[in-house]
Amino acid sequence: MTRRRGHDAVLRALDTALSSNLQSVKLNAVIIKGLNDTEVPDFVEITREKDVSVRFIEFMPFTGPCKRPTPHASP
């Protein structure tokens, strides 16, 4: 669920948000072909276990002033 170290910290922050007085908690997820596209069911499962909305947002590669195709983009 995260490419970086800190997965446990992310889940703790999610639980903290859920236990607060927030009206809603939304989790943004970028699905990248060949990197984490197999984790979609894990994100769906979170919505069954917790009162959280998962939003799948578009992968926006940025390589500076020129745009280059990326092998990770899902069609």
C-alpha positions as CSV (number, residue, x, y, z in Angstrom):
1,M,0.0,0.0,0.0
2,T,2.9,2.3,0.2
3,R,6.2,2.3,-1.8
4,R,8.0,3.9,1.1
5,R,8.8,2.8,4.6
6,G,6.1,3.8,7.0
7,H,3.2,1.6,6.1
8,D,2.5,1.1,9.8
9,A,2.5,4.9,10.4
10,V,0.0,5.3,7.5
11,L,-2.4,2.8,9.0
12,R,-2.0,4.4,12.5
13,A,-2.8,7.8,11.0
14,L,-5.8,6.3,9.3
15,D,-7.1,4.9,12.6
16,T,-6.4,8.2,14.3
17,A,-8.4,10.1,11.6
18,L,-11.3,7.5,12.0
19,S,-11.4,8.0,15.8
20,S,-11.5,11.8,15.5
21,N,-14.5,14.0,15.0
22,L,-14.0,14.2,11.2
23,Q,-17.2,13.9,9.1
24,S,-15.5,11.6,6.6
25,V,-12.2,10.0,5.9
26,K,-11.0,9.5,2.4
27,L,-7.9,7.6,1.3
28,N,-6.4,8.4,-2.0
29,A,-4.7,5.6,-3.9
30,V,-2.7,5.8,-7.1
31,I,-2.7,2.4,-8.8
32,I,0.4,1.8,-11.0
33,K,0.5,-1.0,-13.5
34,G,3.1,-3.6,-12.6
35,L,3.9,-1.9,-9.2
36,N,0.8,-2.1,-7.0
37,D,-2.1,-3.0,-9.3
38,T,-2.5,-6.3,-7.5
39,E,-3.3,-4.4,-4.3
40,V,-6.7,-3.1,-5.5
41,P,-8.6,-5.8,-3.5
42,D,-6.7,-4.7,-0.3
43,F,-8.0,-1.2,-0.8
44,V,-11.5,-2.6,-1.3
45,E,-11.2,-4.6,1.9
46,I,-10.3,-1.5,3.9
47,T,-13.8,-0.1,3.0
48,R,-15.4,-3.2,4.4
49,E,-13.4,-3.1,7.6
50,K,-13.4,0.6,8.3
51,D,-15.7,3.6,7.6
52,V,-13.4,5.1,5.0
53,S,-13.8,6.0,1.3
54,V,-11.0,5.0,-1.1
55,R,-10.5,7.1,-4.1
56,F,-8.5,5.9,-7.0
57,I,-6.7,8.9,-8.5
58,E,-4.9,9.2,-11.8
59,F,-1.1,8.5,-12.0
60,M,0.4,11.8,-13.1
61,P,4.0,11.2,-14.2
62,F,6.2,14.3,-14.1
63,T,9.7,14.3,-15.5
64,G,10.3,18.0,-15.7
65,P,9.6,20.3,-18.6
66,C,9.2,17.5,-21.1
67,K,6.7,14.7,-20.8
68,R,8.0,11.2,-21.5
69,P,5.9,8.1,-21.7
70,T,6.0,5.9,-18.6
71,P,5.8,2.1,-18.5
72,H,3.8,2.2,-15.3
73,A,0.7,4.0,-16.6
74,S,-2.4,1.8,-16.7
75,P,-4.5,2.1,-19.9
